[in-house]
Amino acid sequence: MAVKPIGSRVLIEVKAGEEKTSSGLYIPTAAQEKTNTGTVVAIGDKDITVTIGQTVVFDKYAGTQIEVEGKEMLLLDMENILAVVQ
């Protein structure tokens, strides 16, 4: 299934949470904290300042979570992207 955002929306593949602590302890999946970074995989057609493939930081509680081909994705407005990671 292909998803094409419309307007000023962006589709982001959410980065997986940390599986291990800095001291080497494994964190169960249910206890992992969701990250607020991800990679842009598709963009809409209106006023978009990011490009496909860029890693971005977004508002923690923004957007709509969807699953595309078994991957966790987030569909959100461009205004909820806070920064581009370089």
CYANA upper distance limits for C-alpha pairs under 8 A (distance plus 0.5 A):
  1 MET  CA     68 VAL  CA      7.18
  1 MET  CA     69 GLU  CA      7.28
  2 ALA  CA     68 VAL  CA      8.18
  3 VAL  CA     42 ALA  CA      8.22
  3 VAL  CA     68 VAL  CA      8.36
  4 LYS  CA     11 LEU  CA      8.39
  4 LYS  CA     42 ALA  CA      6.92
  4 LYS  CA     43 ILE  CA      7.55
  4 LYS  CA     44 GLY  CA      7.36
  5 PRO  CA      9 ARG  CA      6.02
  5 PRO  CA     10 VAL  CA      6.52
  5 PRO  CA     11 LEU  CA      7.04
  5 PRO  CA     42 ALA  CA      7.28
  5 PRO  CA     43 ILE  CA      6.28
  5 PRO  CA     44 GLY  CA      5.14
  5 PRO  CA     45 ASP  CA      8.39
  5 PRO  CA     75 LEU  CA      8.05
  6 ILE  CA     43 ILE  CA      8.17
  6 ILE  CA     44 GLY  CA      5.02
  6 ILE  CA     45 ASP  CA      6.70
  6 ILE  CA     46 LYS  CA      8.30
  7 GLY  CA     44 GLY  CA      5.62
  7 GLY  CA     45 ASP  CA      5.91
  7 GLY  CA     46 LYS  CA      5.47
  7 GLY  CA     47 ASP  CA      8.45
  8 SER  CA     43 ILE  CA      8.18
  8 SER  CA     44 GLY  CA      5.87
  8 SER  CA     45 ASP  CA      7.00
  8 SER  CA     46 LYS  CA      5.39
  8 SER  CA     47 ASP  CA      6.42
  8 SER  CA     48 ILE  CA      6.60
  8 SER  CA     77 ASP  CA      6.37
  8 SER  CA     78 MET  CA      6.15
  9 ARG  CA     43 ILE  CA      6.83
  9 ARG  CA     44 GLY  CA      5.74
  9 ARG  CA     48 ILE  CA      8.42
  9 ARG  CA     75 LEU  CA      7.25
  9 ARG  CA     76 LEU  CA      5.91
  9 ARG  CA     77 ASP  CA      4.80
  9 ARG  CA     78 MET  CA      5.98
 10 VAL  CA     40 VAL  CA      7.50
 10 VAL  CA     41 VAL  CA      8.39
 10 VAL  CA     42 ALA  CA      6.51
 10 VAL  CA     43 ILE  CA      5.06
 10 VAL  CA     44 GLY  CA      6.53
 10 VAL  CA     75 LEU  CA      6.28
 10 VAL  CA     76 LEU  CA      6.00
 10 VAL  CA     77 ASP  CA      6.64
 10 VAL  CA     78 MET  CA      6.68
 11 LEU  CA     40 VAL  CA      6.51
 11 LEU  CA     41 VAL  CA      6.24
 11 LEU  CA     42 ALA  CA      5.55
 11 LEU  CA     43 ILE  CA      6.70
 11 LEU  CA     73 MET  CA      7.22
 11 LEU  CA     74 LEU  CA      6.22
 11 LEU  CA     75 LEU  CA      5.11
 11 LEU  CA     76 LEU  CA      7.13
 12 ILE  CA     38 GLY  CA      6.34
 12 ILE  CA     39 THR  CA      5.86
 12 ILE  CA     40 VAL  CA      4.98
 12 ILE  CA     41 VAL  CA      6.08
 12 ILE  CA     42 ALA  CA      7.66
 12 ILE  CA     73 MET  CA      6.02
 12 ILE  CA     74 LEU  CA      5.62
 12 ILE  CA     75 LEU  CA      6.91
 12 ILE  CA     76 LEU  CA      8.46
 13 GLU  CA     38 GLY  CA      5.83
 13 GLU  CA     39 THR  CA      5.71
 13 GLU  CA     40 VAL  CA      6.93
 13 GLU  CA     41 VAL  CA      7.04
 13 GLU  CA     71 LYS  CA      7.81
 13 GLU  CA     72 GLU  CA      6.78
 13 GLU  CA     73 MET  CA      5.08
 13 GLU  CA     74 LEU  CA      6.94
 14 VAL  CA     35 THR  CA      7.93
 14 VAL  CA     36 ASN  CA      7.96
 14 VAL  CA     37 THR  CA      6.75
 14 VAL  CA     38 GLY  CA      4.80
 14 VAL  CA     39 THR  CA      7.17
 14 VAL  CA     72 GLU  CA      6.70
 14 VAL  CA     73 MET  CA      6.20
 14 VAL  CA     74 LEU  CA      7.17
 15 LYS  CA     35 THR  CA      6.94
 15 LYS  CA     36 ASN  CA      8.20
 15 LYS  CA     37 THR  CA      6.34
 15 LYS  CA     38 GLY  CA      5.29
 15 LYS  CA     39 THR  CA      7.87
 16 ALA  CA     34 LYS  CA      7.77
 16 ALA  CA     35 THR  CA      7.43
 17 GLY  CA     32 GLN  CA      6.37
 17 GLY  CA     33 GLU  CA      6.49
 17 GLY  CA     34 LYS  CA      5.99
 17 GLY  CA     35 THR  CA      6.28
 18 GLU  CA     27 ILE  CA      8.07
 18 GLU  CA     32 GLN  CA      7.15
 18 GLU  CA     33 GLU  CA      8.11
 19 GLU  CA     26 TYR  CA      6.25
 19 GLU  CA     27 ILE  CA      5.74
 19 GLU  CA     28 PRO  CA      7.79
 19 GLU  CA     29 THR  CA      7.95
 19 GLU  CA     32 GLN  CA      7.58
 20 LYS  CA     24 GLY  CA      6.16
 20 LYS  CA     25 LEU  CA      5.87
 20 LYS  CA     26 TYR  CA      4.85
 20 LYS  CA     27 ILE  CA      6.05
 21 THR  CA     25 LEU  CA      5.72
 21 THR  CA     26 TYR  CA      6.92
 21 THR  CA     27 ILE  CA      7.55
 27 ILE  CA     31 ALA  CA      6.93
 27 ILE  CA     32 GLN  CA      6.74
 28 PRO  CA     32 GLN  CA      6.92
 35 THR  CA     60 LYS  CA      8.12
 36 ASN  CA     57 VAL  CA      6.26
 36 ASN  CA     58 PHE  CA      6.06
 36 ASN  CA     59 ASP  CA      7.12
 36 ASN  CA     60 LYS  CA      5.82
 37 THR  CA     55 THR  CA      7.42
 37 THR  CA     56 VAL  CA      6.06
 37 THR  CA     57 VAL  CA      4.99
 37 THR  CA     58 PHE  CA      6.75
 38 GLY  CA     55 THR  CA      5.98
 38 GLY  CA     56 VAL  CA      6.14
 38 GLY  CA     57 VAL  CA      7.30
 39 THR  CA     52 ILE  CA      8.19
 39 THR  CA     53 GLY  CA      6.34
 39 THR  CA     54 GLN  CA      6.11
 39 THR  CA     55 THR  CA      4.91
 39 THR  CA     56 VAL  CA      6.74
 40 VAL  CA     50 VAL  CA      8.34
 40 VAL  CA     51 THR  CA      7.42
 40 VAL  CA     52 ILE  CA      5.48
 40 VAL  CA     53 GLY  CA      5.78
 40 VAL  CA     54 GLN  CA      6.10
 40 VAL  CA     55 THR  CA      6.91
 40 VAL  CA     56 VAL  CA      7.73
 41 VAL  CA     52 ILE  CA      5.76
 41 VAL  CA     53 GLY  CA      6.70
 42 ALA  CA     52 ILE  CA      6.48
 43 ILE  CA     48 ILE  CA      7.67
 43 ILE  CA     51 THR  CA      7.90
 43 ILE  CA     52 ILE  CA      7.55
 44 GLY  CA     48 ILE  CA      7.55
 48 ILE  CA     78 MET  CA      7.09
 49 THR  CA     78 MET  CA      8.50
 50 VAL  CA     54 GLN  CA      7.47
 50 VAL  CA     84 VAL  CA      8.30
 54 GLN  CA     84 VAL  CA      7.44
 54 GLN  CA     85 VAL  CA      7.92
 55 THR  CA     84 VAL  CA      6.45
 55 THR  CA     85 VAL  CA      5.88
 55 THR  CA     86 GLN  CA      8.10
 56 VAL  CA     81 ILE  CA      7.30
 56 VAL  CA     82 LEU  CA      7.94
 56 VAL  CA     83 ALA  CA      6.17
 56 VAL  CA     84 VAL  CA      4.89
 56 VAL  CA     85 VAL  CA      6.04
 57 VAL  CA     81 ILE  CA      6.49
 57 VAL  CA     82 LEU  CA      6.03
 57 VAL  CA     83 ALA  CA      5.68
 57 VAL  CA     84 VAL  CA      6.80
 57 VAL  CA     85 VAL  CA      7.63
 58 PHE  CA     62 ALA  CA      7.91
 58 PHE  CA     80 ASN  CA      6.17
 58 PHE  CA     81 ILE  CA      4.79
 58 PHE  CA     82 LEU  CA      5.65
 58 PHE  CA     83 ALA  CA      7.61
 59 ASP  CA     80 ASN  CA      6.11
 59 ASP  CA     81 ILE  CA      7.07
 59 ASP  CA     82 LEU  CA      7.33
 62 ALA  CA     76 LEU  CA      7.06
 62 ALA  CA     80 ASN  CA      7.02
 63 GLY  CA     74 LEU  CA      6.57
 63 GLY  CA     75 LEU  CA      5.84
 63 GLY  CA     76 LEU  CA      4.61
 63 GLY  CA     77 ASP  CA      7.47
 63 GLY  CA     80 ASN  CA      8.44
 64 THR  CA     74 LEU  CA      6.06
 64 THR  CA     75 LEU  CA      5.68
 64 THR  CA     76 LEU  CA      6.90
 65 GLN  CA     72 GLU  CA      7.57
 65 GLN  CA     73 MET  CA      6.31
 65 GLN  CA     74 LEU  CA      5.09
 65 GLN  CA     75 LEU  CA      6.92
 66 ILE  CA     72 GLU  CA      6.71
 66 ILE  CA     73 MET  CA      5.78
 66 ILE  CA     74 LEU  CA      6.57
 66 ILE  CA     75 LEU  CA      7.84
 67 GLU  CA     71 LYS  CA      5.95
 67 GLU  CA     72 GLU  CA      5.34
 67 GLU  CA     73 MET  CA      6.21
 68 VAL  CA     72 GLU  CA      7.17
 68 VAL  CA     73 MET  CA      7.17
 76 LEU  CA     80 ASN  CA      7.25
 77 ASP  CA     81 ILE  CA      8.05
